[in-house]
Amino acid sequence: MGIDIAPVSAKLPLRTLQKVGRAGHPGNVGQQRRPGKLAARDKNSLREGAMKYAVWFIRLVFGGWMIPAGLNHFVPLFPQPQGAGLSGEVFRALFDSHLFDLVKGVELITGICVLTGWYTPLALVVCMPVSFCVFWWDNPISGNWLNKGGQAGQVVLFCNLALCLAYWNSYRAMFTPRAKPRTLGEPEAPAAAAQPQGARAMKRLVLVGQVVFGAWMLASGANHFFVNLWPEPAGHEPLGIQLMTGLRDGWMLDVAMIIQMVAGAFILTGVFVPVALCVVMPVSVCAAYWSVILERDPAGAALAAACAGLNGLLMLAYIDYYKGMLRERGSLTFGETEEGARKFVSVFGDLTGRLSRDAFVGGLAVLLLTVAFYVLLAQAGRNRDWVLVALLFPAFVLHARRLHDMGKTAWFLLVPGAPVVAYAWLYLFLPKSDLTAPMGWIAAAVVVAFAVWALVGKGQAEANRFGAPAAA
């Protein structure tokens, strides 16, 4: 019998062929779109990779700077800039009042958190007022807008802001327009009918406290700029007078009052309350420090302490909106994923685990770019030298994880580590020694040799004592 062996497609209408093509039939019309989709996916992947490496670079620049900047106050490493004229007056006020101790402690802890990945989003928020003050002191107060002294403050503030933006997903909930407070012991999503009478009364009390606190913040800011309803405290004790005068002369009191007024308006109206409470908290803490520690006036100290305490209690009532930035580890920035070595901690912050050759190349490139930034663009001096010392930690983690992937122990890093530490000691403390230059060349040669070994070494395809095979 006869069989028609003509192609079925020849008997189908064009619309049916197009439907079959969209379903993925081999050799069809729809399949021609796939290369375009793959190209778009590749572009997105490249964009995410570029964003990830840019954030890593900023993170290394910022963390590497903050550690020696903070440590220098407690263990003298290099001369601390003290300013002259107005900048000197502000510095001396902060230093003599011991508020500078708090500032430098925040810098040190933030640098450690940024490089190790511990509570990084929280540390960045805590450090933001410090970064702003560094910028303010270096630029408007000192007038160093165009020289390297002013540019250092600009870089610090930019890095802090950029890293906060990179962690946007950790802060997103704080910007909820109409956030709802939750009292202590109340479940996260209670049904209105299931709330006990005590919980509803406590929530009303929280809202009353919010109104009182918002109104006080708004009134304090308005009193400073517009209405002059009561005299502003100028201080009675010498340190209190000195600090208040320095803040007023350096226009930092104006900045604090603007923050109080704007945040108070948001809190009073119930709009963006979590972020407003967070922004105004440093002002509340400084006011309490001035009143309780420096002035010791009973009435003023009680009022300032109550204000700071109410600020903290209100933040506790909105704790659900801060959970994103309170994660111990694991928060991701733009371009990072949980897969393999696609996050900063897995490359520079955690000694455990393995690192593939491709991930090592990317991490090494970012690290070298950071070193080049400080060597070529930063102002020469001991502060820059100690930044490079701080960057030895991420360099050590990077190479240790790569050795793990090759089945080698990180103890091998003692080979380059010994000459590097010897050269750093000679360069920093005995720069005129005849051994400094030769030791520098030896350290450089050994470091380059180990980096080449890590680049050409083959990772183990199976699991080893350091973990499963590293993903790219």
N, C-alpha and C positions, 0 to 999 in steps of 0.2 A: 504494500500500500504506500501511497505517497505521503511524505512528511515535509511540511514547510519549514525549512531551516533558515529562513530570513531572520535577521536580528529583530528581536522583540521591539527594540527601541524605534525601529523604522515604522512600526505600526501604532506607536503611542503619540498622542498629541504633545505639543511643545510644553504646555502648562504642567502635564503629568511628569515630563522629563525634568522640569525645573524642581518639582516637589521631591522627586527621587534624588536629584542632585543635592538638595538641602539636607536630605537624610544621610548623605555620606556615601552614596553608591560610587564604586571605583570608576574613574574616568568620566565623571559627570560635570555638569556646569558648576554646581555649588562647590566642588572641591577646589576650584580655581581661587576661591577666596581665602583658603587656608594660609598661603604664604603671607598675605597681608595681615592676618590675625597673629601669626607667629612673629612678624616684624614688630607689630604693636606691642606684643608681650615682651619681646626683647628690649624694646625702648623703655618700657616701664621698669623692667629689671635693671637696666643700666641707670635709669634715673634714681631708683631706690638705692642702688649701690653707691652712686655718687653722693647722695644725701647722707647715707650711713657713714661713709668715710669722712665727709665734711664735719659731721657731728663728732666723730672720734677725734679729729684733729683739734677742734675747738675744746674738746674735753681734756685732751692732753695738755694743751696750752694753759687752760684755766687751772686744772688740778696741779700741774707742775709749778705754777706760779704761787698758788695759795699756800702750799705746804711750807716752803722756806720763808714766805712773807709772814706767816703766823708764828712759826718756830723761832724766828729771829728775835722776837720780843722776849722770849723766855730763855733762849740760849743764843747769845750774840754771835751772829754769823757775818754780818756786814753792817755798815753804818745805816742807822735808821734816818730817813729824811725827816727833818723837823721844821722846815719852812722858815720863812722870814716875814716880818710884818704881820699882816692879818692871818696868813696861814700858820705862822709861828704861834700866834695868840690862840688859835683854835686847837692846834696840836698840844700846846702846853696845858690848855684847859682839859682836854680829853685825857692826857697823860697823868696829870696831877690828881684828877678825880678818880683814877683807876678804871674809868670806863674804857680806856684803851686796852686794858687786860681782857675785857670781854670781847672786844672787837677782834683782837689777835687770836683769842681762843677759837672764835667762830671761823676765822680764816683757816687755821690749822686743821680743825675737825672737818671742815668742808672739803679741803684739798684731799684729805685721806678718803673721805666718802666718795668723792668724784672718781678717784683713781681705782678704788677697790670695788665700787658698786654697792656699798652698804648705805641704804637709805638715801640714795642720791637725790631723788626728787625733793625730799624733805630738807636735806642739807642746802640745796640750791635756793629754796624759799627762805630759809633762815639767813642765808648769806646775802640775799638781795639788798637789804638795807646797808650792809657793810660795803658791798660793791658800789652802791650809789654814793655813799659817803667818800669812798676812795676817789671816785670820779669827781665829786663836788669839790673835794679838797685840792685835787690836782689841777682842776680847770677853772671854775668860776672864782674860787677863793685865791688860788695861787696865780691865776692868769697865764697858765702854761698851755694854752690851747694848741699851739703849733709845734712845740718842742717835744722831745721824747718823754719828758716827765709828765706832761699832760696826756700824751698819747697812751702812756701806760694805764692811766685811769680810764681812758676811753675803751681800751681793749678789755680791761677787767669787766666793766659794765656790759659791754657788748657780748662777751662770752657768757656771762651769767644770764643775760636775757635770751640769747640764742639757745642755750641749754634748756632753759625753762620752756621755751617754745618747742624744742625737740621732744620734751616730755609732756606735751600737751594732753595726751590721753590720760596721764596721771592726775592732771589738774582739771579735766573737763567738768567733773561733777561740781567743783567749787563755783563754777559760773552758772549754775542753775538759776534761772531768773526768779522763780518763786519757790525757794527751798522751804521744807517743813522741818521744824526741830523735833527731836525725839528725846524723851526724858530717860533718866537712868533706869535700867531694868525693863524698859518697854521694848517689845519685839520690833524687828526692823519694819515690818509691813502689817501692823495690827488692823483688824477690822474696827470701824468706828464703834459698833455696838459692843464689841468685846473689850473695849478699854475700861479698866476699873475707874471708879470715881476719883481715886487718888491720882492716877496717871493724868486724867483730864485736868485736875486742879493744878498739878505740877506743870503741865504744858501751858496753862494760862499764866502761871507764875513766870515761866521762861519768856513768854511774849511780853509780859510787863517789864521784865528786866531788859529785854531787847529795846523796848520803847524808851526806858529811862537812859540806857547807855547811849543809844543813838541820839537822843535829844541832848545829852550832855556833850557828846563829841561835836555835834553841830553847833551848839551854843558856844563852846570853847573856841572853835575856829572863827565863828562870826564875831565873837567878842574881840579877837585879835585884829581883825581886818576892818570891821564895819561899825559896831555899835558901842563898844567900850562900856559894857554894863558893870563890870567890876575890875579893879586893878589887877594886872597880871603879876604873878609872883616874880620878884627879882632876886630873892635870896637874902639870907641873913648871915649864914656861916661863910667863911672865906672861900672854901671850895665850891659851895653852892653859887656864890656870886660870880666866881671866876668862870665856872662852866656855863652858867646862864648868859653871861656877857659874851663869851666866845661863840655860843650858838646864835645869839642875836646878831652880833657883828658879822658873822659868816653866813647870814641868811638861812641857816639851817632850821632855826625856829620857825621861820615863815613856811618852809617846806613841811615841817611837822604839823603846823596848823592847817595847811591846805589838805593834808591827808586826813586830819581829824574831821574837818568840815565836810569833805566829800564822802568819806566813809560813813560819817554820822548820818548824812542824808540818805544814803542807801539803806543803812540799818533801820532807820526810823520808818522808812516807807516799805521795808520788807523786800527790797529788790537786791539781788546778788549779795545776800547777807553773808554766806560763808566766805567769799573772797574779801568782802569788806572787813569782816572781823579779822581775817588773817593779815591784811595790809596794815590795819591800825594797831595790831598787837605790839610791834616794836616801839611805837610811840608810847603806848601805855606802860611798857616795861621801863623805858628810859625815864618817863615821868615819875614812876614809882621809885626808881633808883635815886633820882635827884631828891625827891621828898623824904624818903625813908633813910637812905644811907648818908647823903650829904647834908641835908637841911635838918633833919630830925625834929621838925616841928610837929607836935602831936596831931593837931587838926589836919594840917596839910598831908602828913604822912598817912593818916587814916583814910582820907579821901582818895589819895593816889593809889594806895594799896587796894582799896575797895574797887576802884575803877579797873585796875589791872586784873583783880580777881574775877570781877564780873565779865570782863573780856574773855578770860580763860574758861569760865563756866558756860558762857554762850557758845564758844567754840566746841566745848564738850557736847552740848546739846545738838550741834550740827555735825557730830563726828562722822556720820555716814558719808558726808560729802568730802571728807578729808582722807578716806581710806585709800584712795588711789595713790596718794603721795606718801602713805605710811607703810608701804610694802618694804620689807627688809631687803629683798633682792628680787630681781626678775622683771623690774619695770623696763619697758622697751622704748627706745627713741624712734624717730622717723627712720625708715629703711631697715630696722632690725626685726628679726623674727626669732622664734624659739628654736628654729632648725639649725643644727650644727653650730658652727662658729660664726654666726651672723649677728652676734651681739657683743658689745664691748667687754663685758665681764668674762666671756668665754675666750677672749683673745688677750686681754691685758690685766684682768683683775683676779682671776681664780687660778691657783697653781695646780689644782687637780684636773685631770682629764687630758685629752689629746687635741692636737691641732694639725689639720692637713696642710700640705705644702701650699696649695692655692690660698688658704686663709692666712698662712704665715707670710706669704708675699704681700698680700694686702695690708696686713698689720705692720710689717716692716716698712713698707712705703709710707704709711701715715706717721710712724714713729720718726723716720728719717726727715720727713717734711717738718715735723715739729721741732726737731733739733736744728734744722736749717733756719727755721723762723727765728729762733732765739739767737743763733750764732750770727746771722746776717742782718737781722732787723732790730733786735732788742738792744738796749743800751748796755754797753760793755761794763762789767763790774762784778763784784762778788755775788750780788743777787742773781744775776744771770747764771753764774757758775753753779750756784746751789740749786737752781732750777734744773740744770742738766743732771746734777746728782739725784734729784728727786725722780727724774725720768728713768733712772736705772731700774726702778721697781717694775714698771710695765715692760721694759726691755727684758728683764729677767724672766717674768711670767711668759712672755711671748716665746722665748727660746726654750724654756722649761717644758712647755706644752708641746712644742715641736719635737723635742727629744723624746718625750713620752710616746708620741706617735711612731717614732722610729724604734721603739722598744728600749730606749736608753734612759738611765736615771738622770735626774736633774743635777746630781752631784758632779757631773762632768763640767758644769758651769763654773766650778771652782777654778778650772784652768784659765779661762779668760777673766774670771772675777778677781783673782789675786793681783794680777798686774794692773787691772783697772782701779781697784781700791788703792793700791800703792801709788799709782800716778795721781789719783785724786788727792790723796793725802799730801804728796809732795807739792803739787800745784797750788793747793789751797793754803798750806801751812809752811812750806819750805820752798817757795817759788824760785829762790836763787840757788838752790842746790844743784850741783853738777849732775845729779842723777835724774832730775826732773825731765829734761828733754829725752834722754835715752829711754826712760821708762814709758814715756808717752808713745814713742814709736813701737816699743814692744807690745804695749797694751793694744794699740791700734791694729797691729799685725795679727795678734791672737784673736781679737774680736772679729776682724774681717774673715779670718780662717773659719771660725765657728759659724758665722753667718752663711758662708758659702757651703759649709757642710750641711746646715739646716736646709739650704735651698736645693741641693742636689741629692740629699739623702732620701731614701725611699721609705715611706710609711708602711707599716705592717697592715696587711689586708684583713687579718683576723683580730679578734679581741686579745688584748694582752693584760698585764697586771695593772695597767693604768686606765683601762676602760675599753669600751667598744670602739671600732674604727671611727676616726673623725670624718665628719661630712665636710664638704667644701663650703 
